[in-house]
Amino acid sequence: MRAFIALPLPDALLDNLEQLQRRLPFGRAAPRDTLHLTLAFLGECRDDALEALHH
């Protein structure tokens, strides 16, 4: 499974990002519930390694 470490964003910031996305004349807006701050991309990981990382 491809995995990454990320932080959720506060509602106030999500509101601002949604407004910004609506003003962009190109691309496709990302759904609010998928917006996050990626800290590290881990790539392909085994399920047992991800379970250990989660804890």
PDB file of N, CA, C and O in Angstrom:
ATOM      1  N   MET A   1       0.842  -1.168   0.000  1.00  0.00           N
ATOM      2  CA  MET A   1       0.000   0.000   0.000  1.00  0.00           C
ATOM      3  C   MET A   1       0.898   1.246   0.000  1.00  0.00           C
ATOM      4  O   MET A   1       1.889   1.298   0.728  1.00  0.00           O
ATOM      5  N   ARG A   2       0.554   2.230  -0.804  1.00  0.00           N
ATOM      6  CA  ARG A   2       1.290   3.498  -0.806  1.00  0.00           C
ATOM      7  C   ARG A   2       0.838   4.305   0.399  1.00  0.00           C
ATOM      8  O   ARG A   2      -0.360   4.415   0.663  1.00  0.00           O
ATOM      9  N   ALA A   3       1.786   4.869   1.128  1.00  0.00           N
ATOM     10  CA  ALA A   3       1.440   5.555   2.370  1.00  0.00           C
ATOM     11  C   ALA A   3       2.211   6.864   2.512  1.00  0.00           C
ATOM     12  O   ALA A   3       3.235   7.090   1.867  1.00  0.00           O
ATOM     13  N   PHE A   4       1.674   7.716   3.386  1.00  0.00           N
ATOM     14  CA  PHE A   4       2.318   8.984   3.698  1.00  0.00           C
ATOM     15  C   PHE A   4       1.943   9.388   5.111  1.00  0.00           C
ATOM     16  O   PHE A   4       0.982   8.875   5.685  1.00  0.00           O
ATOM     17  N   ILE A   5       2.720  10.320   5.668  1.00  0.00           N
ATOM     18  CA  ILE A   5       2.425  10.886   6.977  1.00  0.00           C
ATOM     19  C   ILE A   5       1.920  12.299   6.742  1.00  0.00           C
ATOM     20  O   ILE A   5       2.563  13.087   6.048  1.00  0.00           O
ATOM     21  N   ALA A   6       0.757  12.621   7.326  1.00  0.00           N
ATOM     22  CA  ALA A   6       0.149  13.922   7.060  1.00  0.00           C
ATOM     23  C   ALA A   6      -0.548  14.459   8.299  1.00  0.00           C
ATOM     24  O   ALA A   6      -0.867  13.722   9.232  1.00  0.00           O
ATOM     25  N   LEU A   7      -0.773  15.757   8.279  1.00  0.00           N
ATOM     26  CA  LEU A   7      -1.513  16.436   9.335  1.00  0.00           C
ATOM     27  C   LEU A   7      -2.826  16.956   8.771  1.00  0.00           C
ATOM     28  O   LEU A   7      -2.861  17.459   7.648  1.00  0.00           O
ATOM     29  N   PRO A   8      -3.903  16.843   9.535  1.00  0.00           N
ATOM     30  CA  PRO A   8      -5.157  17.457   9.095  1.00  0.00           C
ATOM     31  C   PRO A   8      -5.041  18.978   9.209  1.00  0.00           C
ATOM     32  O   PRO A   8      -4.205  19.489   9.955  1.00  0.00           O
ATOM     33  N   LEU A   9      -5.870  19.684   8.479  1.00  0.00           N
ATOM     34  CA  LEU A   9      -5.846  21.146   8.491  1.00  0.00           C
ATOM     35  C   LEU A   9      -7.024  21.685   9.298  1.00  0.00           C
ATOM     36  O   LEU A   9      -8.104  21.094   9.292  1.00  0.00           O
ATOM     37  N   PRO A  10      -6.822  22.804   9.991  1.00  0.00           N
ATOM     38  CA  PRO A  10      -7.926  23.402  10.749  1.00  0.00           C
ATOM     39  C   PRO A  10      -9.024  23.928   9.813  1.00  0.00           C
ATOM     40  O   PRO A  10      -8.765  24.285   8.664  1.00  0.00           O
ATOM     41  N   ASP A  11     -10.250  23.964  10.334  1.00  0.00           N
ATOM     42  CA  ASP A  11     -11.398  24.380   9.526  1.00  0.00           C
ATOM     43  C   ASP A  11     -11.221  25.757   8.894  1.00  0.00           C
ATOM     44  O   ASP A  11     -11.606  25.959   7.742  1.00  0.00           O
ATOM     45  N   ALA A  12     -10.652  26.695   9.623  1.00  0.00           N
ATOM     46  CA  ALA A  12     -10.472  28.049   9.074  1.00  0.00           C
ATOM     47  C   ALA A  12      -9.578  28.016   7.837  1.00  0.00           C
ATOM     48  O   ALA A  12      -9.843  28.715   6.859  1.00  0.00           O
ATOM     49  N   LEU A  13      -8.535  27.220   7.877  1.00  0.00           N
ATOM     50  CA  LEU A  13      -7.644  27.111   6.723  1.00  0.00           C
ATOM     51  C   LEU A  13      -8.333  26.385   5.572  1.00  0.00           C
ATOM     52  O   LEU A  13      -8.158  26.755   4.411  1.00  0.00           O
ATOM     53  N   LEU A  14      -9.101  25.373   5.883  1.00  0.00           N
ATOM     54  CA  LEU A  14      -9.845  24.663   4.840  1.00  0.00           C
ATOM     55  C   LEU A  14     -10.832  25.594   4.143  1.00  0.00           C
ATOM     56  O   LEU A  14     -10.999  25.525   2.926  1.00  0.00           O
ATOM     57  N   ASP A  15     -11.481  26.458   4.906  1.00  0.00           N
ATOM     58  CA  ASP A  15     -12.397  27.447   4.304  1.00  0.00           C
ATOM     59  C   ASP A  15     -11.647  28.316   3.304  1.00  0.00           C
ATOM     60  O   ASP A  15     -12.125  28.538   2.192  1.00  0.00           O
ATOM     61  N   ASN A  16     -10.475  28.806   3.695  1.00  0.00           N
ATOM     62  CA  ASN A  16      -9.674  29.664   2.813  1.00  0.00           C
ATOM     63  C   ASN A  16      -9.208  28.905   1.574  1.00  0.00           C
ATOM     64  O   ASN A  16      -9.223  29.452   0.471  1.00  0.00           O
ATOM     65  N   LEU A  17      -8.800  27.660   1.745  1.00  0.00           N
ATOM     66  CA  LEU A  17      -8.341  26.873   0.603  1.00  0.00           C
ATOM     67  C   LEU A  17      -9.478  26.594  -0.374  1.00  0.00           C
ATOM     68  O   LEU A  17      -9.268  26.605  -1.587  1.00  0.00           O
ATOM     69  N   GLU A  18     -10.667  26.346   0.138  1.00  0.00           N
ATOM     70  CA  GLU A  18     -11.813  26.135  -0.747  1.00  0.00           C
ATOM     71  C   GLU A  18     -12.115  27.392  -1.555  1.00  0.00           C
ATOM     72  O   GLU A  18     -12.407  27.307  -2.747  1.00  0.00           O
ATOM     73  N   GLN A  19     -12.047  28.552  -0.919  1.00  0.00           N
ATOM     74  CA  GLN A  19     -12.276  29.815  -1.629  1.00  0.00           C
ATOM     75  C   GLN A  19     -11.209  30.023  -2.702  1.00  0.00           C
ATOM     76  O   GLN A  19     -11.517  30.444  -3.817  1.00  0.00           O
ATOM     77  N   LEU A  20      -9.976  29.731  -2.368  1.00  0.00           N
ATOM     78  CA  LEU A  20      -8.880  29.877  -3.329  1.00  0.00           C
ATOM     79  C   LEU A  20      -9.082  28.942  -4.518  1.00  0.00           C
ATOM     80  O   LEU A  20      -8.894  29.345  -5.666  1.00  0.00           O
ATOM     81  N   GLN A  21      -9.457  27.721  -4.252  1.00  0.00           N
ATOM     82  CA  GLN A  21      -9.676  26.765  -5.347  1.00  0.00           C
ATOM     83  C   GLN A  21     -10.762  27.252  -6.304  1.00  0.00           C
ATOM     84  O   GLN A  21     -10.642  27.084  -7.517  1.00  0.00           O
ATOM     85  N   ARG A  22     -11.816  27.852  -5.765  1.00  0.00           N
ATOM     86  CA  ARG A  22     -12.906  28.338  -6.621  1.00  0.00           C
ATOM     87  C   ARG A  22     -12.439  29.466  -7.546  1.00  0.00           C
ATOM     88  O   ARG A  22     -12.994  29.650  -8.630  1.00  0.00           O
ATOM     89  N   ARG A  23     -11.425  30.218  -7.124  1.00  0.00           N
ATOM     90  CA  ARG A  23     -10.950  31.343  -7.935  1.00  0.00           C
ATOM     91  C   ARG A  23      -9.929  30.931  -8.988  1.00  0.00           C
ATOM     92  O   ARG A  23      -9.631  31.715  -9.889  1.00  0.00           O
ATOM     93  N   LEU A  24      -9.389  29.725  -8.897  1.00  0.00           N
ATOM     94  CA  LEU A  24      -8.393  29.287  -9.879  1.00  0.00           C
ATOM     95  C   LEU A  24      -9.069  29.013 -11.221  1.00  0.00           C
ATOM     96  O   LEU A  24     -10.075  28.305 -11.274  1.00  0.00           O
ATOM     97  N   PRO A  25      -8.520  29.570 -12.308  1.00  0.00           N
ATOM     98  CA  PRO A  25      -9.155  29.398 -13.613  1.00  0.00           C
ATOM     99  C   PRO A  25      -8.796  28.072 -14.295  1.00  0.00           C
ATOM    100  O   PRO A  25      -9.183  27.849 -15.442  1.00  0.00           O
ATOM    101  N   PHE A  26      -8.082  27.214 -13.622  1.00  0.00           N
ATOM    102  CA  PHE A  26      -7.635  25.958 -14.230  1.00  0.00           C
ATOM    103  C   PHE A  26      -7.630  24.858 -13.168  1.00  0.00           C
ATOM    104  O   PHE A  26      -7.776  25.121 -11.974  1.00  0.00           O
ATOM    105  N   GLY A  27      -7.462  23.646 -13.626  1.00  0.00           N
ATOM    106  CA  GLY A  27      -7.368  22.518 -12.708  1.00  0.00           C
ATOM    107  C   GLY A  27      -8.718  22.092 -12.159  1.00  0.00           C
ATOM    108  O   GLY A  27      -9.770  22.549 -12.606  1.00  0.00           O
ATOM    109  N   ARG A  28      -8.658  21.219 -11.192  1.00  0.00           N
ATOM    110  CA  ARG A  28      -9.845  20.639 -10.588  1.00  0.00           C
ATOM    111  C   ARG A  28      -9.705  20.782  -9.079  1.00  0.00           C
ATOM    112  O   ARG A  28      -8.655  20.460  -8.523  1.00  0.00           O
ATOM    113  N   ALA A  29     -10.731  21.253  -8.421  1.00  0.00           N
ATOM    114  CA  ALA A  29     -10.695  21.439  -6.971  1.00  0.00           C
ATOM    115  C   ALA A  29     -10.631  20.090  -6.265  1.00  0.00           C
ATOM    116  O   ALA A  29     -11.309  19.138  -6.652  1.00  0.00           O
ATOM    117  N   ALA A  30      -9.808  20.026  -5.227  1.00  0.00           N
ATOM    118  CA  ALA A  30      -9.732  18.819  -4.397  1.00  0.00           C
ATOM    119  C   ALA A  30     -10.841  18.872  -3.351  1.00  0.00           C
ATOM    120  O   ALA A  30     -11.103  19.936  -2.791  1.00  0.00           O
ATOM    121  N   PRO A  31     -11.486  17.760  -3.083  1.00  0.00           N
ATOM    122  CA  PRO A  31     -12.529  17.750  -2.054  1.00  0.00           C
ATOM    123  C   PRO A  31     -11.965  18.133  -0.686  1.00  0.00           C
ATOM    124  O   PRO A  31     -10.847  17.757  -0.336  1.00  0.00           O
ATOM    125  N   ARG A  32     -12.746  18.877   0.073  1.00  0.00           N
ATOM    126  CA  ARG A  32     -12.324  19.368   1.391  1.00  0.00           C
ATOM    127  C   ARG A  32     -11.808  18.247   2.293  1.00  0.00           C
ATOM    128  O   ARG A  32     -10.819  18.421   3.004  1.00  0.00           O
ATOM    129  N   ASP A  33     -12.481  17.101   2.261  1.00  0.00           N
ATOM    130  CA  ASP A  33     -12.100  16.026   3.171  1.00  0.00           C
ATOM    131  C   ASP A  33     -10.811  15.303   2.769  1.00  0.00           C
ATOM    132  O   ASP A  33     -10.354  14.413   3.485  1.00  0.00           O
ATOM    133  N   THR A  34     -10.223  15.678   1.628  1.00  0.00           N
ATOM    134  CA  THR A  34      -8.946  15.082   1.230  1.00  0.00           C
ATOM    135  C   THR A  34      -7.770  16.044   1.410  1.00  0.00           C
ATOM    136  O   THR A  34      -6.619  15.649   1.226  1.00  0.00           O
ATOM    137  N   LEU A  35      -8.043  17.296   1.767  1.00  0.00           N
ATOM    138  CA  LEU A  35      -6.966  18.278   1.934  1.00  0.00           C
ATOM    139  C   LEU A  35      -6.214  18.014   3.236  1.00  0.00           C
ATOM    140  O   LEU A  35      -6.826  17.769   4.276  1.00  0.00           O
ATOM    141  N   HIS A  36      -4.893  18.066   3.173  1.00  0.00           N
ATOM    142  CA  HIS A  36      -4.038  17.800   4.323  1.00  0.00           C
ATOM    143  C   HIS A  36      -2.648  18.358   4.033  1.00  0.00           C
ATOM    144  O   HIS A  36      -2.373  18.792   2.915  1.00  0.00           O
ATOM    145  N   LEU A  37      -1.782  18.348   5.027  1.00  0.00           N
ATOM    146  CA  LEU A  37      -0.389  18.744   4.860  1.00  0.00           C
ATOM    147  C   LEU A  37       0.459  17.484   4.931  1.00  0.00           C
ATOM    148  O   LEU A  37       0.582  16.873   5.992  1.00  0.00           O
ATOM    149  N   THR A  38       1.041  17.097   3.809  1.00  0.00           N
ATOM    150  CA  THR A  38       1.883  15.907   3.770  1.00  0.00           C
ATOM    151  C   THR A  38       3.259  16.240   4.340  1.00  0.00           C
ATOM    152  O   THR A  38       3.919  17.176   3.889  1.00  0.00           O
ATOM    153  N   LEU A  39       3.681  15.464   5.331  1.00  0.00           N
ATOM    154  CA  LEU A  39       4.990  15.649   5.948  1.00  0.00           C
ATOM    155  C   LEU A  39       6.037  14.742   5.319  1.00  0.00           C
ATOM    156  O   LEU A  39       7.194  15.134   5.170  1.00  0.00           O
ATOM    157  N   ALA A  40       5.638  13.544   4.954  1.00  0.00           N
ATOM    158  CA  ALA A  40       6.571  12.591   4.356  1.00  0.00           C
ATOM    159  C   ALA A  40       5.803  11.582   3.520  1.00  0.00           C
ATOM    160  O   ALA A  40       4.748  11.095   3.925  1.00  0.00           O
ATOM    161  N   PHE A  41       6.343  11.276   2.355  1.00  0.00           N
ATOM    162  CA  PHE A  41       5.777  10.222   1.521  1.00  0.00           C
ATOM    163  C   PHE A  41       6.592   8.965   1.770  1.00  0.00           C
ATOM    164  O   PHE A  41       7.810   8.972   1.595  1.00  0.00           O
ATOM    165  N   LEU A  42       5.942   7.900   2.174  1.00  0.00           N
ATOM    166  CA  LEU A  42       6.629   6.662   2.533  1.00  0.00           C
ATOM    167  C   LEU A  42       6.730   5.670   1.382  1.00  0.00           C
ATOM    168  O   LEU A  42       7.542   4.746   1.422  1.00  0.00           O
ATOM    169  N   GLY A  43       5.909   5.862   0.364  1.00  0.00           N
ATOM    170  CA  GLY A  43       5.924   4.927  -0.757  1.00  0.00           C
ATOM    171  C   GLY A  43       5.200   3.639  -0.405  1.00  0.00           C
ATOM    172  O   GLY A  43       4.287   3.632   0.420  1.00  0.00           O
ATOM    173  N   GLU A  44       5.617   2.555  -1.037  1.00  0.00           N
ATOM    174  CA  GLU A  44       4.993   1.247  -0.797  1.00  0.00           C
ATOM    175  C   GLU A  44       5.422   0.716   0.560  1.00  0.00           C
ATOM    176  O   GLU A  44       6.613   0.656   0.862  1.00  0.00           O
ATOM    177  N   CYS A  45       4.441   0.328   1.385  1.00  0.00           N
ATOM    178  CA  CYS A  45       4.707  -0.199   2.725  1.00  0.00           C
ATOM    179  C   CYS A  45       3.856  -1.442   2.965  1.00  0.00           C
ATOM    180  O   CYS A  45       2.741  -1.559   2.456  1.00  0.00           O
ATOM    181  N   ARG A  46       4.399  -2.353   3.739  1.00  0.00           N
ATOM    182  CA  ARG A  46       3.637  -3.539   4.134  1.00  0.00           C
ATOM    183  C   ARG A  46       2.606  -3.144   5.187  1.00  0.00           C
ATOM    184  O   ARG A  46       2.821  -2.195   5.942  1.00  0.00           O
ATOM    185  N   ASP A  47       1.506  -3.856   5.241  1.00  0.00           N
ATOM    186  CA  ASP A  47       0.441  -3.559   6.204  1.00  0.00           C
ATOM    187  C   ASP A  47       0.938  -3.629   7.643  1.00  0.00           C
ATOM    188  O   ASP A  47       0.560  -2.793   8.465  1.00  0.00           O
ATOM    189  N   ASP A  48       1.786  -4.621   7.964  1.00  0.00           N
ATOM    190  CA  ASP A  48       2.271  -4.742   9.339  1.00  0.00           C
ATOM    191  C   ASP A  48       3.161  -3.567   9.727  1.00  0.00           C
ATOM    192  O   ASP A  48       3.156  -3.145  10.883  1.00  0.00           O
ATOM    193  N   ALA A  49       3.918  -3.039   8.783  1.00  0.00           N
ATOM    194  CA  ALA A  49       4.759  -1.870   9.063  1.00  0.00           C
ATOM    195  C   ALA A  49       3.889  -0.638   9.305  1.00  0.00           C
ATOM    196  O   ALA A  49       4.203   0.181  10.169  1.00  0.00           O
ATOM    197  N   LEU A  50       2.808  -0.503   8.557  1.00  0.00           N
ATOM    198  CA  LEU A  50       1.914   0.641   8.743  1.00  0.00           C
ATOM    199  C   LEU A  50       1.184   0.544  10.074  1.00  0.00           C
ATOM    200  O   LEU A  50       0.965   1.558  10.737  1.00  0.00           O
ATOM    201  N   GLU A  51       0.807  -0.660  10.468  1.00  0.00           N
ATOM    202  CA  GLU A  51       0.139  -0.843  11.758  1.00  0.00           C
ATOM    203  C   GLU A  51       1.078  -0.425  12.895  1.00  0.00           C
ATOM    204  O   GLU A  51       0.650   0.244  13.836  1.00  0.00           O
ATOM    205  N   ALA A  52       2.343  -0.812  12.814  1.00  0.00           N
ATOM    206  CA  ALA A  52       3.322  -0.451  13.837  1.00  0.00           C
ATOM    207  C   ALA A  52       3.527   1.061  13.865  1.00  0.00           C
ATOM    208  O   ALA A  52       3.614   1.656  14.940  1.00  0.00           O
ATOM    209  N   LEU A  53       3.601   1.671  12.718  1.00  0.00           N
ATOM    210  CA  LEU A  53       3.770   3.119  12.622  1.00  0.00           C
ATOM    211  C   LEU A  53       2.573   3.854  13.213  1.00  0.00           C
ATOM    212  O   LEU A  53       2.730   4.876  13.880  1.00  0.00           O
ATOM    213  N   HIS A  54       1.388   3.334  12.965  1.00  0.00           N
ATOM    214  CA  HIS A  54       0.162   3.952  13.476  1.00  0.00           C
ATOM    215  C   HIS A  54       0.166   4.014  15.006  1.00  0.00           C
ATOM    216  O   HIS A  54      -0.279   4.997  15.597  1.00  0.00           O
ATOM    217  N   HIS A  55       0.666   2.970  15.627  1.00  0.00           N
ATOM    218  CA  HIS A  55       0.695   2.920  17.089  1.00  0.00           C
ATOM    219  C   HIS A  55       1.866   3.718  17.603  1.00  0.00           C
ATOM    220  O   HIS A  55       2.071   3.803  18.814  1.00  0.00           O
TER     221      HIS A  55
END
